[in-house]
Amino acid sequence: MSVSKKPILPSKPPATAECVAVAFYGAGDYVPEDSVGYLMRRVLAMVAHEVERQLEASDLTNAQWVPLLKLFMGRASTVAELARECQLDAGAMTRLLDRLEAKALCRRVRSLADRRVVNIELTAEGTLAAAGIPEVLSRVQNAHLAGFTFEEFETLKGLLRRILANGQAQSATRINSGGAIEK
């Protein structure tokens, strides 16, 4: 007897406790190239590669343009905030900032109110470099979405947000071996 793998898609993501997981994958017939994770990783890698290629003239790598854009958009102003936003540990962020400072794109400035806090400021060159990043990102992502309708684009974003919400809920809630939910 075959089980249908067609899920009913609710209009909004269900709360994790209410969500029943459908077994879309099984160990016996698992094909990595057909997995959602593999496909998302491939798309992300292709987009990142093309963004880096288009930013070559500005001498920015994928690792470097991300923190520049976050600073430019006001998503972070301290080393600690930027490390969190870029999902990097403090050591990796320090090395990355060393490279950005060597390129004269940003500078670290100790807070006068709290000497433990290090603020990051874009230089004029950094601001100019960061200002061009959204244009490149828009161009690259639009090229990867060629042929999509607006409705398909909105549906895709909604589905990706649901996958993200499911992953975040799994991180927040662990199920122990006895089946009880731990938070």
HELIX and SHEET records of a PDB file:
HELIX    1   1 THR A   16  GLU A   18  5                                   3    
HELIX    2   2 ALA A   27  ASP A   29  5                                   3    
HELIX    3   3 PRO A   32  ASP A   34  5                                   3    
HELIX    4   4 VAL A   36  GLN A   54  1                                  19    
HELIX    5   5 GLU A   56  SER A   58  5                                   3    
HELIX    6   6 ASN A   62  PHE A   72  1                                  11    
HELIX    7   7 VAL A   79  GLU A   85  1                                   7    
HELIX    8   8 ALA A   90  ALA A  102  1                                  13    
HELIX    9   9 ALA A  124  ALA A  131  1                                   8    
HELIX   10  10 ILE A  133  HIS A  144  1                                  12    
HELIX   11  11 PHE A  150  ALA A  172  1                                  23    
SHEET    1   A 2 CYS A 106  ARG A 110  0                                        
SHEET    2   A 2 VAL A 118  LEU A 122 -1                                        
SHEET    1   B 2 ARG A 174  ILE A 175  0                                        
SHEET    2   B 2 ILE A 181  GLU A 182 -1                                        
END                                                                             
